Structures are given as C-alpha cells and as structure tokens.
Amino acid sequence: MRQADDVAQLHQCHALAHSPTISTPHLPTHANKIISRKSDGQYIVYTFDTKLGGRENDVGLLGERGGVDVEVSKKNGIRHPFSSALNRFQYALRSTFLPSLPNGSQQKGDDNMNDNTLHHRIDTLRSTNYLRYIFYDNIQDLSTSLRSVLATQRILHGMGVGRSGATALSATINFLIRDGCGMAASLLFTSYVSHSFRRNVKRWKYFADIMVDFGITLEIVAPSVLTIPFMHGWFLPLLCLGNICKALCGVAAGACGGALQMYWAVKVMGTEEGISEVAAKSGAQRTFVGGVGLVLSAFLAKWLGNSDVSTAFGLYFLLTAIHLFCNYQALKLVALDWLNGWRLNQIVDEFMKCIEDNEDRVDEKLASGLPVVSNPVELSRREPLLFLPELLSTKQIMPSPFPIRMGVSFNELCQHSYLPPSMLQSQVVKLQNQRADSYILSVGHVKERIQTKRCILVSFFSVSTNVEKAKAYLHGCLVRRTLKSLEANGKEDHHLLSDEEVVQKAETLASNELPRLWPKFERCVAIAGWKLDKTECSTEGYEIYFQ
C-alpha cells in the first residue's frame, strides 16, 4: 500500500513539474525523461518507468549515459556491456578530438538525443566547415611526417652513417652548425616581420607551408651533391639553408596558428574563450596523426631501403603536391571577418563601383538590409595565397597610378606634399582643436628615376583607431578617383590646369563627398559581416604627437 502511495506522489510531482505555470516553449503534456547535459556532449538521462499492475507495482530506474541506453532494473540489475562500451567510446571521441558546442546548440524537444548527440555535433561542425578544415590540415601534417622520414634517411646518409671513415664528431659538428643557423634565422626573421603576421595571417601561413617544403627538399637534395666532385663542399651549406627554411616555417606557423585557432573558437563555440579548448583538441588531433605517421613511416623506411633514389624522389614530390594542395584548400575555408590591406582594397573598390553605377540602388539595398559588397566567405575564395608577403612594412596598400601611403611621418608629408609646411601645420592644429578626423591627408609627388609620380600621403595622429584608418583609406580612394577624373576631363577639354590647382580641387571635392559616403560604407560592411574595429591596414608605422 505504501509503495502505491509513493507511485501516486511521483505522478503528482511529475504533473506539477509540467504544469502550464512554467513558461516553457512547446510545453509537453508529460515527461518520462530528465536530461542533464554537459557542454562537451556528455549527458545523463533519468527516466521514470512506472509499471502498474501485478502484485508488487515496481518502479524501475533507467539510467542513460553519453547517448546509449544503460538499463538498470530494480529486479535483476542487468546492464548492457556493449552499449556501455560504445557510449564510452563515443564520449572519448567527442572529448578528445571535437570542440564543445555552445550552450543551446542542441535542438529543444529532441527526444532522440541518446542516438544523435555525436551525430548532432558532427553535423554542427560540418556546417561551420571545421571538419573539412581539420581533414585537410591533418592530411598535410601526415604528408610532412612521411617526408621527414625521407629527409632523415638522406641526411644520415650524407653524414656518413654506414660508411667507413665517418666519425660521430664530424656528424655532431654538422648538426650543431645546422641548428645554429636555424636559431639565428628565426631570431632575425621574428625581429623583421613580427608586426605583419596579424595583417596577413593566411598569406604567412601559406608562406610557412612553402618554406617547410623548400627546407625538406634541400635536405633531400643535399646528400646528392656528395657524388659530384666539384660540389662536394655544398653539402653543409645546403643542409643549413634547409634548416633555415624550416626555422622560418616554425616562426610563421606558430604566429599564425593562434589567430586561426581563435577564428575557429569563435566560429564553432561562439566565443573567443574557447581558444584553449580548440588548441588542446588540435594538439590531440596532431598527436593521433603523428602516431599514424610513425606506423606508416616505419613501413615506408623499410620499403625505401630496398628502392632506388628515383622512387624516393617520386614519392617525395607526390607528398609535396598533396601537402600544398591540402594547405591551400584548408586556408580557403578560413573566412576572417576583419579587413587587411587586400580585403579593404577589394571592399572599397566594390563599394565605389556600386556608387558610380547607381547610388540610388545602393540606398535601396541598405534600407532593406541587403548586401552591397562581398561577405567574408565570398572574399576568402578570391583572396590570393600564392605570393610572398612583404618582409618590411609596405609603403602602399595596393599598387596603382596614385598609390596610397598610409602612416607616413610628418617630415615625409612636408617633404613630398604639394602644400607648404605652414599650411600642413595649420591643418594639423585645426584638426586637433576641433577633435575631428585623427589623420591628415595630402597629395604628394615622389621622384622615381627620371619621372615624378603623384601619391597620396596619410599621417595618423596617436589617437587614431582602426575604424579611422579605414576611413582614411576610403578618403584616399576618393581623392585618387577625383584626380583621375580631373586629368581625363582636362585632356579632353584641352585645358590643362596646373598641378597645384588639380590637386587642390581634387582634395576639396573628395573632402565634400566623404561625409556623405562614409556612413553608407560603414553600413555596407556591417551588413556584409565585416568588423571595422578590427581593421589591420599596412602602414609605415608613424604617428603624430604634439609638444
């Protein structure tokens, strides 16, 4: 009798928990399961199984963990070991290799959660292209591991392993010289280019991939020069040069890896705080791939021991092609939502063309919230990766008849500007007092060989923000477009103005257009999904301070 009362109370609590007073969307009429879920996908299901009728009126408890039913009966305590093992295996895969999903990613009202948790996570990661990215990334990592076996075999052969007369001391000295050159190169490389890694993450990452290919290639080719009499002394220099290339790869890949992990943390987990987990899971993936590479490398080394040199070189070039292809495909999946020099130039060009074609149509799209310029995904497919980034600060964002030089010093501004220094000084003071734009722009001229070319010079105040740097570049593009138009009209009308008059008129017209076009540009990039506050333009690094 008491057991029947307990069952009745249980049903009463069950009904109260699902009464209409609780504001829950799609309120169910009853619930047999209560699910406790963690962000990494593990969950426990508490199931009420009430068996009425019979002599004892038992209440059974069904416990479910990690997506597979684990039944515990009050009568016989039977468990399903296969389901439990499968459950633990799925949880191990999730917790070791796949990042956690953001809270609320599980669809509400999903009654088949115990079958779809792992599948749901995979589907979610597939929708963000994360699974494709780690597939390409791990394949290229595996190809590098296999090629390293080929390089190690060739280096040991060149060091004299297996030959009479070779000493351990000579091999040790060669390794020390090789490693020392790599360390020195990494320090010099860091001092010169560390400031530009953020601006060109994808280009530097691909640069690192190309450098490691060059490095391994030189290490494989180096022992071959020992068979050529007049090139016998080139073995150690080639070995050092190969290690230098690999050192440059280590610096560039390490610097860009954090930015890429931050991107995937935001893309997959919805917050930058997930970067530590993404980095840890990436390390676990590389460890697993490294283990697979060790096994394959053992078979590869044994097979190559009985093969000729042409077979080794053929396999190497095949693995190198796979490495470059996978890295290229992986980086194309990374759609960064901030503007660097190339992206800013593309977005401004698209915006200016739309304004020139039909500005009213642009206004209609903005009013309707429709995109006017390319979004990050579309632009990432066109972003070039096959050219080397600049080793020093670029003096212009994109080459053109009127290059825009951002972040020049005030000395250079006075030296090359068409305006006298006194007028530039008055403009600086005026901007500072009015707290208007935090930059000063002027058209200048630069002598190249026997020609004098125009350029657009921009100097930034110390308080300039990333948004204002993007505004300065749009301002420069307006000046450039106006200069081209004035020169073309002057030639057609056979009425040539002086250089000072053309420049002054172009600057005035552009300054009048900027207040009208800048809000539209801000709206365009916001609709497309770009973040102006993270803009990273290539500049010469100078800022103006006042005394």
C-alpha positions in Angstrom: 0.0 0.0 0.0 2.8 2.4 0.9 4.5 1.6 -2.4 1.4 2.5 -4.3 1.2 5.8 -2.4 4.8 6.5 -3.5 3.9 5.9 -7.1 0.9 8.3 -6.8 3.1 11.0 -5.3 5.6 10.5 -8.1 2.9 11.1 -10.7 1.7 14.1 -8.8 5.2 15.7 -8.8 5.6 14.8 -12.4 2.3 16.7 -13.3 3.3 19.7 -11.2 6.7 20.0 -12.9 4.9 20.2 -16.3 2.0 22.4 -15.3 1.2 25.4 -17.5 2.5 27.8 -14.8 6.1 27.1 -16.1 6.8 29.3 -19.1 8.4 26.8 -21.4 8.1 26.9 -25.2 6.3 23.9 -26.7 5.2 22.7 -23.2 4.8 18.9 -23.2 1.9 17.2 -21.5 4.1 14.7 -19.8 7.8 13.9 -19.5 9.4 10.5 -18.9 13.0 11.7 -19.0 15.0 14.4 -17.3 18.3 15.1 -19.2 21.4 16.5 -17.6 23.8 17.6 -20.4 27.3 19.0 -20.4 28.7 21.3 -23.0 31.1 18.7 -24.3 28.2 16.5 -25.3 28.1 14.0 -22.3 24.7 13.7 -20.7 22.8 11.6 -18.2 19.1 10.7 -18.6 17.0 10.0 -15.6 13.9 8.0 -16.8 10.8 7.3 -14.8 9.4 3.9 -15.7 6.2 3.2 -13.7 4.9 -0.3 -14.0 1.4 -0.5 -12.6 -0.4 -3.8 -12.3 0.8 -7.1 -10.9 1.4 -7.9 -7.3 4.3 -5.6 -6.5 3.8 -2.4 -8.6 7.6 -1.9 -9.1 9.1 1.4 -10.1 12.2 0.9 -12.4 15.0 3.3 -12.9 16.6 3.6 -16.4 19.9 5.4 -16.4 21.3 6.6 -19.8 24.8 8.0 -20.2 26.5 9.6 -23.1 23.9 8.8 -25.7 23.5 5.0 -25.3 20.9 3.4 -23.0 22.3 1.7 -19.9 19.4 -0.1 -18.3 19.4 -0.8 -14.6 16.4 -2.8 -13.5 15.5 -2.9 -9.8 14.7 -6.6 -10.1 17.8 -8.1 -11.7 20.3 -5.2 -12.2 21.0 -6.2 -15.8 23.4 -3.9 -17.8 24.3 -4.0 -21.5 28.1 -4.0 -21.7 28.2 -3.4 -25.4 26.1 -0.3 -25.1 28.2 1.0 -22.3 31.4 0.4 -24.2 30.0 2.1 -27.3 28.9 5.0 -25.1 32.3 5.4 -23.6 34.0 5.2 -27.0 31.7 7.9 -28.4 32.4 10.1 -25.4 36.1 9.6 -25.8 36.0 10.7 -29.4 34.0 13.8 -28.5 36.0 14.9 -25.5 39.4 14.2 -27.2 39.1 15.4 -30.8 36.0 17.6 -31.2 35.4 21.0 -29.6 32.4 21.6 -27.4 29.3 23.1 -28.8 27.9 26.4 -27.5 25.1 26.2 -25.0 21.7 25.8 -26.6 23.0 24.1 -29.7 21.0 21.0 -29.0 17.6 21.3 -30.5 14.8 21.7 -28.0 12.4 18.9 -27.8 14.9 16.4 -29.2 13.5 13.1 -27.9 16.1 11.0 -29.7 19.0 12.6 -28.0 20.6 9.4 -27.0 21.1 8.4 -30.6 22.0 11.7 -32.1 24.4 13.5 -29.7 27.6 12.5 -31.6 25.8 12.9 -34.9 24.5 16.3 -33.9 27.9 17.5 -33.0 29.4 16.3 -36.3 26.6 17.9 -38.3 27.1 21.2 -36.4 30.9 21.1 -37.0 30.3 20.2 -40.7 28.1 23.3 -41.1 31.0 25.5 -40.0 33.5 23.8 -42.3 35.6 22.8 -39.3 35.6 19.1 -40.2 36.8 19.9 -43.7 39.5 22.2 -42.3 40.9 19.6 -39.8 40.7 16.9 -42.6 42.9 19.0 -44.9 45.1 20.2 -42.0 45.8 16.7 -40.7 46.4 15.2 -44.2 49.1 17.9 -44.8 50.6 17.2 -41.4 50.7 13.5 -42.2 52.4 14.2 -45.5 55.0 16.3 -43.7 55.7 13.5 -41.3 56.2 11.0 -44.1 58.5 13.4 -46.0 60.5 14.0 -42.8 61.4 10.2 -42.8 62.8 10.6 -46.4 64.7 13.7 -45.4 66.1 12.0 -42.2 67.3 9.0 -44.3 69.1 11.2 -46.7 70.7 13.4 -44.0 72.0 10.4 -42.2 73.4 9.0 -45.4 75.1 12.3 -46.1 76.5 12.5 -42.6 78.3 9.2 -43.3 76.1 6.6 -41.4 77.1 3.2 -42.8 80.3 4.4 -44.3 83.7 3.6 -43.1 85.8 6.5 -42.0 82.8 8.6 -40.8 83.1 9.8 -37.2 80.5 10.8 -34.7 82.3 14.0 -34.0 82.0 15.3 -37.6 78.3 14.4 -37.7 77.8 16.2 -34.4 79.5 19.4 -35.6 77.4 19.4 -38.8 74.2 19.1 -36.7 75.4 21.9 -34.4 76.1 24.2 -37.3 72.8 23.4 -39.0 70.8 24.0 -35.8 72.7 27.2 -35.0 71.9 28.7 -38.4 68.2 27.9 -37.9 68.1 29.6 -34.5 69.8 32.7 -35.8 67.4 32.9 -38.8 64.4 32.5 -36.6 65.5 35.5 -34.4 66.2 37.7 -37.4 63.0 36.8 -39.1 61.0 37.5 -36.0 62.5 40.9 -35.5 61.7 42.0 -39.1 58.2 40.6 -39.7 56.5 40.0 -36.3 54.5 43.2 -36.8 52.9 42.0 -40.0 51.7 38.5 -39.0 48.4 39.8 -37.8 47.7 41.7 -41.1 48.4 38.7 -43.4 47.6 35.6 -41.4 46.6 33.4 -44.3 49.4 34.5 -46.6 52.0 34.0 -43.8 50.6 30.6 -43.0 50.9 29.5 -46.7 54.4 31.1 -46.7 55.3 28.8 -43.8 54.0 25.7 -45.7 56.1 26.6 -48.7 59.2 27.2 -46.6 58.9 23.8 -45.0 58.7 22.3 -48.4 61.8 24.1 -49.5 63.6 23.0 -46.4 62.8 19.3 -46.7 63.6 19.5 -50.4 67.1 20.9 -49.7 67.7 18.3 -47.0 66.8 15.5 -49.5 68.9 17.0 -52.3 72.0 17.9 -50.2 73.4 14.3 -50.0 73.3 14.1 -53.8 76.0 16.8 -54.1 78.5 14.5 -52.4 78.6 12.4 -55.6 79.6 15.4 -57.7 83.4 16.2 -57.2 83.3 20.0 -57.7 80.2 20.3 -55.4 81.4 18.2 -52.5 81.6 21.2 -50.2 78.0 22.2 -50.8 76.5 19.6 -48.5 76.7 21.6 -45.3 75.6 24.9 -46.8 72.5 23.2 -48.4 71.8 21.5 -45.1 72.0 24.8 -43.2 69.8 26.6 -45.8 67.2 23.8 -45.5 67.1 24.2 -41.7 66.8 28.0 -42.1 63.7 27.5 -44.3 62.2 25.1 -41.6 63.0 27.7 -38.9 61.1 30.4 -40.8 58.2 28.0 -41.2 58.2 27.4 -37.4 58.1 31.1 -36.6 55.4 32.0 -39.2 53.2 28.9 -38.5 53.4 29.4 -34.7 52.5 33.1 -35.1 49.5 32.4 -37.3 48.3 29.3 -35.5 46.9 31.3 -32.6 44.9 33.6 -35.0 43.5 30.5 -36.8 42.6 28.8 -33.6 40.9 32.0 -32.4 38.9 32.1 -35.6 37.6 28.5 -35.2 36.9 29.1 -31.5 34.5 31.9 -32.4 33.1 30.0 -35.4 32.4 26.8 -33.6 32.0 27.7 -29.9 30.7 31.3 -30.4 33.3 32.9 -28.1 37.0 33.6 -28.0 37.2 32.0 -24.6 37.1 28.6 -26.4 40.5 29.0 -27.9 42.2 27.0 -25.2 39.9 24.0 -25.9 40.3 24.3 -29.7 44.1 24.4 -29.2 44.0 21.4 -27.0 41.8 19.4 -29.4 44.0 20.4 -32.3 47.0 19.1 -30.3 45.2 15.9 -29.7 44.5 15.5 -33.4 48.1 16.1 -34.3 49.2 13.6 -31.7 46.9 11.0 -33.3 48.1 11.8 -36.8 51.7 11.7 -35.6 51.1 8.2 -34.2 49.6 7.1 -37.6 52.6 8.7 -39.2 55.0 6.8 -37.1 53.5 3.5 -38.1 53.4 4.4 -41.8 56.9 5.8 -41.6 58.2 2.5 -40.3 56.8 0.7 -43.3 57.9 3.5 -45.6 61.5 3.4 -44.3 61.7 -0.4 -44.7 60.3 -0.2 -48.2 62.6 2.6 -49.3 65.6 0.8 -48.0 65.3 -1.6 -50.9 64.3 1.0 -53.5 66.3 3.2 -55.8 66.7 7.0 -55.4 64.2 7.8 -58.2 61.4 6.0 -56.3 62.2 8.1 -53.2 62.1 11.3 -55.2 58.9 10.4 -57.0 57.2 9.7 -53.7 58.5 12.9 -52.2 57.2 15.1 -54.9 53.8 13.4 -54.7 53.6 14.0 -51.0 54.7 17.6 -51.5 51.9 18.2 -54.0 49.4 16.7 -51.6 50.8 19.0 -48.8 50.5 22.2 -50.8 47.0 21.3 -52.1 45.6 20.4 -48.7 47.0 23.6 -47.2 45.6 25.7 -50.0 42.1 24.1 -49.5 42.3 24.5 -45.8 43.1 28.2 -45.9 40.3 28.9 -48.4 37.9 27.7 -45.7 39.1 30.4 -43.3 36.9 33.4 -43.8 38.3 36.1 -41.5 35.8 38.9 -40.7 38.3 41.8 -40.4 39.9 43.8 -43.2 43.5 43.8 -44.0 45.1 45.7 -46.9 43.9 43.5 -49.7 40.4 42.9 -48.3 39.9 46.6 -47.6 41.0 47.5 -51.1 38.6 44.9 -52.6 35.7 46.1 -50.5 36.3 49.8 -51.2 36.6 49.1 -55.0 33.2 47.2 -54.9 31.6 50.0 -52.9 32.9 52.7 -55.3 31.8 50.8 -58.4 28.3 50.4 -56.9 28.2 54.1 -56.1 29.3 55.1 -59.5 26.8 52.8 -61.3 23.7 53.6 -59.3 23.8 55.2 -55.9 20.1 55.1 -55.5 20.1 51.4 -55.9 22.7 51.2 -53.1 20.5 53.3 -50.8 17.6 50.9 -51.5 19.7 47.9 -50.6 20.9 49.5 -47.4 17.4 50.4 -46.4 16.3 46.8 -47.0 19.3 45.3 -45.2 20.6 43.7 -48.4 24.3 43.2 -49.0 26.2 45.6 -51.4 29.7 44.3 -51.1 31.2 40.8 -50.7 30.9 39.0 -47.4 34.0 37.3 -45.7 33.1 33.9 -47.1 32.9 35.2 -50.7 36.1 37.2 -50.4 38.1 34.4 -48.8 37.6 32.3 -52.0 39.3 35.1 -54.1 42.0 36.1 -51.6 45.4 35.3 -53.1 47.7 33.0 -51.2 50.4 32.2 -53.8 52.6 35.3 -53.4 55.0 36.0 -50.6 54.1 38.7 -48.1 56.4 41.7 -47.7 59.3 41.3 -45.3 59.1 45.0 -44.4 56.2 47.4 -43.8 54.5 48.0 -47.2 54.5 51.6 -48.3 51.2 51.3 -50.1 48.2 49.0 -49.7 47.8 48.2 -53.4 49.9 49.4 -56.4 48.2 51.9 -58.7 49.0 55.0 -60.7 48.3 57.0 -57.5 49.5 54.8 -54.6 48.2 55.4 -51.1 50.9 55.5 -48.5 49.5 55.1 -45.0 51.2 56.1 -41.8 54.0 58.3 -43.2 55.9 60.6 -40.9 55.1 64.3 -40.8 58.6 65.0 -42.1 57.9 63.0 -45.3 54.5 64.6 -45.6 56.0 68.0 -45.6 58.8 66.9 -48.0 56.6 65.4 -50.7 53.2 67.3 -50.3 52.1 69.9 -52.8 51.1 72.1 -49.8 53.7 74.2 -48.0 54.6 73.0 -44.4 53.0 76.0 -42.8 49.6 75.1 -44.3 50.0 71.5 -43.2 50.9 72.7 -39.7 47.7 74.8 -39.6 45.6 71.8 -40.7 47.1 69.6 -38.0 46.3 72.2 -35.3 42.8 72.8 -36.7 42.0 69.1 -36.7 43.4 68.7 -33.2 41.4 71.6 -31.8 38.2 70.6 -33.5 38.7 66.9 -32.5 37.6 65.9 -36.0 39.5 63.4 -38.1 42.5 61.9 -36.5 44.6 61.9 -39.7 45.8 64.3 -42.2 45.8 63.5 -45.9 47.6 65.3 -48.7 48.6 64.6 -52.3 52.3 64.5 -52.9 54.8 63.7 -55.5 57.7 61.2 -55.5 60.6 61.1 -57.9 61.2 57.7 -59.4 64.2 57.6 -61.7 63.5 60.3 -64.3 59.8 60.6 -63.6 57.8 62.4 -61.0 54.7 60.5 -59.9 51.8 61.5 -57.7 51.0 59.7 -54.5 48.5 60.1 -51.6 50.1 60.5 -48.2 48.3 59.9 -44.9 49.7 60.7 -41.5 47.9 59.4 -38.4 47.6 61.0 -35.0 48.4 59.0 -32.0 44.7 58.6 -31.1 43.8 57.1 -34.5 41.6 53.9 -34.3 41.3 51.1 -36.7 37.9 52.5 -37.9 39.5 55.8 -38.7 42.3 54.1 -40.6 39.7 52.5 -42.8 38.0 55.9 -43.2 41.4 57.4 -44.2 41.8 54.8 -46.9 38.3 55.5 -48.3 39.2 59.2 -48.3 42.4 58.4 -50.2 40.4 56.4 -52.8 38.0 59.3 -53.3 41.0 61.6 -53.9 42.5 59.2 -56.3 39.3 58.8 -58.3 38.8 62.5 -58.4 42.3 63.1 -59.6 41.9 60.6 -62.5 38.6 62.2 -63.5 40.0 65.7 -63.5 43.0 64.7 -65.5 40.9 62.9 -68.0 38.5 65.8 -68.4 41.4 68.2 -68.7 42.9 66.3 -71.6 39.5 66.1 -73.4 38.8 69.8 -73.0 42.4 70.7 -74.0 42.5 72.9 -70.9 45.3 71.8 -68.5 45.2 73.1 -65.0 48.4 73.5 -63.1 49.3 70.6 -60.8 48.6 72.6 -57.7 45.1 73.6 -59.0 44.3 70.0 -59.9 45.4 68.7 -56.5 43.6 71.4 -54.6 40.3 70.8 -56.5 40.6 67.0 -56.1 41.1 67.3 -52.3 38.2 69.7 -51.9 35.8 67.5 -53.9 36.8 64.4 -52.1 36.5 66.1 -48.7 33.0 67.2 -49.6 32.0 63.6 -50.7 33.4 61.8 -47.7 30.8 62.8 -45.1 28.1 61.6 -47.4 29.7 58.3 -48.4 31.3 57.2 -45.2 28.1 56.3 -43.3 27.0 54.3 -46.3 30.3 52.5 -46.4 30.0 51.7 -42.6 26.5 50.3 -43.2 27.6 48.2 -46.2 30.5 46.5 -44.4 28.3 45.9 -41.3 25.6 44.2 -43.4 28.2 42.1 -45.1 29.5 40.9 -41.8 32.8 42.8 -41.6 34.2 44.3 -38.4 35.8 47.7 -39.0 37.1 47.9 -35.5 39.5 45.1 -36.2 40.9 46.6 -39.4 44.6 46.0 -39.9 46.0 48.2 -42.7 49.6 48.0 -43.9 51.2 51.3 -42.7 54.7 52.7 -42.4 54.2 52.8 -38.6 54.5 56.5 -37.9 52.1 58.5 -35.7 51.9 62.2 -35.0 52.4 63.5 -31.4 52.2 67.1 -30.2 54.5 69.1 -27.9 
